[in-house]
Amino acid sequence: MIRKYHIVTLTLALAAAISLTVHADDDFIYKSATEIDLGLGVSYNISNYKSEDFGAALFSGRIGNPMLALRVNHFFSRHWGAYFKAEWMQNSYLSSQKSVLDKLHAKGDGYNYITPCSTKGRRGYALLAGAVYRFDKLRWSLRPMLAVGVSSYNLSTSFTAYRKQQGANHLDEMLYAVAQDEHRSLTGLVISPAVEATLHVSKHVDFFCSLAFEYNSARVWQRLTITDTETGRELDSTLAREPIGNNIAVNFGVRYIITHRK
């Protein structure tokens, strides 16, 4: 009987200790007020393009492109907060030379395509501001977010591929010229819903992982000029406008908690 009493007493004491720990952790985590995050990750272009000669060839890759994000969060209450984020990204036009050749060959237009350009990149940044709501339990936090902002890309470039008509010997040069737009300014509206999971590891340090969708309204002008390499005669010239593309971004990072709510 006494032994059972001790077991029950120990069980109740352990339950009380766990309960106090849970509440202490909850209260402790909820008190974070101002935070600064640094995240590294990758973004994937998930857009589909109308033009085989332009968007499908230039923005081909579902490859991961590196990105860096710096964010400041401030919580006005137990759950609600706001944040400001700056992103830097490097996105590739071409996933690989073989990928571009495969896309051109798939057209089935009687030409063999050879010697595409080396991979070019587009460097850009985005500035966003948004709202965040947090669900905290123990040392974990789930945070849905929504942000709007602007993006800017340094995008002007050009590259060359060649085509040879089946049964012929001479080559046609295909020059792709990509400009930001007629006024050389590529900016766009960005809308980005996201969700983040956070692990609280100490009074001032969190680790987090986030998944975000980024809609980008920016569009680019692309001109394709086809020239006979023997005569120099221009065979065709086409101008098209394509969206820069929408992305899915995955980030992993560390957070430093600067201040706590009283």
C-alpha positions as CSV (number, residue, x, y, z in Angstrom):
1,M,0.0,0.0,0.0
2,I,2.8,2.4,1.0
3,R,4.7,1.5,-2.2
4,K,1.6,2.2,-4.3
5,Y,1.3,5.6,-2.5
6,H,4.9,6.5,-3.3
7,I,4.4,5.5,-7.0
8,V,1.2,7.6,-7.2
9,T,2.9,10.5,-5.4
10,L,6.0,10.3,-7.7
11,T,3.7,10.1,-10.8
12,L,1.8,13.2,-9.7
13,A,5.0,15.1,-8.9
14,L,6.4,14.2,-12.3
15,A,3.2,15.3,-14.1
16,A,3.3,18.6,-12.2
17,A,6.9,19.2,-13.1
18,I,6.2,18.5,-16.7
19,S,3.2,20.8,-16.6
20,L,5.3,23.6,-15.1
21,T,8.0,23.0,-17.7
22,V,5.5,23.2,-20.5
23,H,3.9,26.4,-19.3
24,A,7.3,27.9,-18.6
25,D,8.5,27.0,-22.1
26,D,5.3,28.4,-23.6
27,D,5.6,31.6,-21.6
28,F,9.2,31.9,-22.4
29,I,8.9,31.4,-26.1
30,Y,5.9,33.8,-26.4
31,K,7.9,36.6,-24.8
32,S,10.2,37.0,-27.8
33,A,9.5,40.4,-29.3
34,T,12.2,41.6,-31.7
35,E,14.1,39.0,-33.8
36,I,16.6,39.0,-36.6
37,D,16.9,36.0,-39.1
38,L,19.5,34.9,-41.5
39,G,18.4,32.2,-44.0
40,L,20.1,30.3,-46.9
41,G,18.1,28.4,-49.4
42,V,17.1,27.5,-52.9
43,S,14.4,28.7,-55.2
44,Y,12.7,26.8,-58.1
45,N,11.1,28.4,-61.1
46,I,7.7,26.7,-61.5
47,S,6.3,28.8,-64.3
48,N,5.1,27.5,-67.7
49,Y,5.9,29.6,-70.8
50,K,3.9,30.1,-73.9
51,S,6.8,30.4,-76.4
52,E,9.1,27.5,-77.1
53,D,11.7,29.8,-78.6
54,F,11.8,32.1,-75.7
55,G,10.5,31.3,-72.2
56,A,10.7,27.5,-72.5
57,A,14.3,27.8,-73.7
58,L,15.6,30.7,-71.6
59,F,13.9,30.0,-68.3
60,S,14.2,26.2,-68.5
61,G,15.2,24.9,-65.2
62,R,13.5,23.3,-62.3
63,I,17.0,23.4,-60.8
64,G,17.6,24.9,-57.4
65,N,19.1,28.5,-57.5
66,P,20.8,29.9,-54.4
67,M,19.3,32.7,-52.4
68,L,20.1,34.6,-49.2
69,A,17.4,36.2,-47.0
70,L,17.7,38.6,-44.1
71,R,14.6,39.3,-42.0
72,V,13.6,41.4,-39.0
73,N,10.5,40.3,-37.0
74,H,8.6,42.2,-34.3
75,F,5.7,40.8,-32.3
76,F,3.2,43.3,-31.0
77,S,1.3,40.7,-29.0
78,R,1.4,37.0,-28.0
79,H,0.6,35.9,-31.5
80,W,0.7,38.8,-34.1
81,G,3.7,40.4,-35.6
82,A,5.1,42.1,-38.6
83,Y,8.3,41.7,-40.5
84,F,10.6,43.2,-43.1
85,K,12.7,41.0,-45.4
86,A,15.4,41.5,-48.0
87,E,16.3,38.7,-50.4
88,W,19.2,38.3,-52.8
89,M,19.1,35.6,-55.5
90,Q,21.0,34.2,-58.4
91,N,18.7,32.4,-60.9
92,S,19.9,30.6,-64.0
93,Y,18.5,31.0,-67.5
94,L,19.6,27.6,-68.7
95,S,19.6,24.4,-66.6
96,S,22.3,22.9,-68.9
97,Q,23.4,22.9,-72.5
98,K,21.9,19.5,-73.0
99,S,18.6,20.7,-71.7
100,V,18.5,23.6,-74.2
101,L,19.4,21.3,-77.0
102,D,16.7,18.8,-76.0
103,K,14.1,21.6,-76.0
104,L,15.2,22.8,-79.5
105,H,15.3,19.3,-81.0
106,A,11.8,18.6,-79.6
107,K,10.4,21.2,-82.0
108,G,10.8,18.7,-84.9
109,D,11.2,21.5,-87.5
110,G,13.8,19.7,-89.7
111,Y,16.9,21.4,-88.0
112,N,19.7,20.1,-85.9
113,Y,20.7,22.4,-83.1
114,I,24.2,22.7,-81.8
115,T,26.6,24.6,-79.6
116,P,24.3,26.5,-77.3
117,C,25.7,29.2,-75.0
118,S,27.1,28.6,-71.6
119,T,24.8,29.2,-68.7
120,K,23.9,32.8,-67.9
121,G,22.5,34.1,-64.7
122,R,20.1,36.7,-63.5
123,R,20.9,38.4,-60.2
124,G,18.2,40.2,-58.3
125,Y,16.8,41.2,-55.0
126,A,13.4,41.7,-53.4
127,L,12.3,43.9,-50.5
128,L,9.1,42.7,-48.7
129,A,7.0,43.6,-45.7
130,G,4.4,41.4,-44.2
131,A,2.4,40.0,-41.3
132,V,3.0,36.9,-39.3
133,Y,0.9,34.8,-36.8
134,R,2.6,32.3,-34.5
135,F,1.3,29.1,-32.9
136,D,3.8,28.1,-30.2
137,K,4.0,24.8,-28.3
138,L,6.8,23.8,-26.1
139,R,10.0,24.6,-28.1
140,W,8.2,24.6,-31.5
141,S,6.6,27.4,-33.3
142,L,4.5,27.3,-36.5
143,R,4.2,30.6,-38.3
144,P,2.1,31.4,-41.4
145,M,3.1,34.6,-43.1
146,L,2.0,36.9,-46.0
147,A,4.2,39.6,-47.5
148,V,4.1,42.0,-50.4
149,G,7.0,43.9,-51.9
150,V,9.0,44.7,-55.0
151,S,11.7,42.9,-56.9
152,S,14.5,44.1,-59.2
153,Y,16.7,42.1,-61.6
154,N,19.8,42.8,-63.5
155,L,18.9,40.8,-66.5
156,S,20.3,42.2,-69.8
157,T,22.4,39.6,-71.6
158,S,22.6,37.6,-74.9
159,F,23.6,34.2,-76.1
160,T,24.1,32.3,-79.3
161,A,23.1,28.9,-80.6
162,Y,23.4,27.4,-84.1
163,R,21.1,25.3,-86.3
164,K,21.8,23.2,-89.3
165,Q,19.1,22.1,-91.7
166,Q,19.0,18.4,-92.2
167,G,20.8,17.5,-95.5
168,A,22.5,20.9,-95.7
169,N,26.0,22.0,-94.6
170,H,25.8,25.7,-93.7
171,L,24.8,27.0,-90.3
172,D,22.3,29.6,-89.2
173,E,23.2,31.7,-86.1
174,M,20.4,32.1,-83.5
175,L,21.0,35.2,-81.3
176,Y,18.9,35.5,-78.2
177,A,19.0,39.0,-76.8
178,V,17.3,39.4,-73.4
179,A,16.6,42.9,-72.3
180,Q,15.0,44.1,-69.1
181,D,12.4,45.9,-71.2
182,E,12.2,48.7,-73.7
183,H,13.3,51.2,-70.9
184,R,15.8,48.8,-69.4
185,S,14.0,48.7,-66.0
186,L,12.9,45.4,-64.6
187,T,10.9,45.7,-61.4
188,G,7.8,43.9,-60.4
189,L,5.3,43.4,-57.7
190,V,6.0,40.4,-55.4
191,I,3.3,38.6,-53.3
192,S,4.6,35.8,-51.1
193,P,2.6,33.6,-48.8
194,A,4.8,31.3,-46.6
195,V,4.9,29.0,-43.7
196,E,7.7,28.4,-41.2
197,A,8.6,25.9,-38.6
198,T,10.8,27.1,-35.7
199,L,12.8,25.2,-33.0
200,H,13.6,27.2,-29.9
201,V,17.0,26.2,-28.6
202,S,17.9,28.9,-26.1
203,K,16.8,32.2,-24.7
204,H,18.2,34.0,-27.7
205,V,18.6,31.4,-30.5
206,D,16.1,29.7,-32.8
207,F,16.5,27.5,-35.9
208,F,13.9,27.6,-38.6
209,C,12.9,26.1,-41.9
210,S,10.5,28.0,-44.3
211,L,8.6,27.2,-47.5
212,A,7.4,30.2,-49.6
213,F,5.6,30.8,-52.9
214,E,6.6,34.0,-54.7
215,Y,4.5,35.5,-57.4
216,N,6.4,38.0,-59.5
217,S,4.7,40.4,-62.0
218,A,7.9,41.4,-63.8
219,R,8.2,40.7,-67.5
220,V,11.2,40.7,-69.9
221,W,11.6,41.5,-73.6
222,Q,13.3,38.8,-75.6
223,R,14.4,39.1,-79.3
224,L,15.5,36.1,-81.4
225,T,17.4,37.0,-84.6
226,I,18.3,34.2,-87.1
227,T,21.1,35.0,-89.5
228,D,22.7,32.9,-92.4
229,T,26.3,32.6,-91.3
230,E,27.5,32.4,-95.0
231,T,25.8,35.5,-96.4
232,G,25.1,37.5,-93.2
233,R,21.5,37.8,-94.3
234,E,18.9,38.1,-91.6
235,L,16.4,35.3,-92.0
236,D,14.0,36.1,-89.2
237,S,13.6,38.3,-86.2
238,T,11.0,37.9,-83.4
239,L,10.2,39.9,-80.3
240,A,8.3,38.5,-77.4
241,R,7.6,39.3,-73.8
242,E,7.6,36.7,-71.1
243,P,7.1,36.8,-67.3
244,I,10.3,36.5,-65.2
245,G,8.6,33.5,-63.5
246,N,7.1,32.5,-60.2
247,N,9.2,30.6,-57.6
248,I,8.9,28.1,-54.8
249,A,11.6,28.9,-52.2
250,V,13.0,26.7,-49.3
251,N,15.1,28.3,-46.6
252,F,17.0,27.1,-43.6
253,G,18.4,29.5,-41.1
254,V,19.2,30.8,-37.6
255,R,17.4,33.5,-35.6
256,Y,18.7,35.7,-32.9
257,I,16.1,37.0,-30.4
258,I,17.1,40.6,-29.6
259,T,14.4,41.6,-27.1
260,H,11.6,40.0,-25.1
261,R,8.2,41.3,-24.1
262,K,7.7,42.0,-20.4
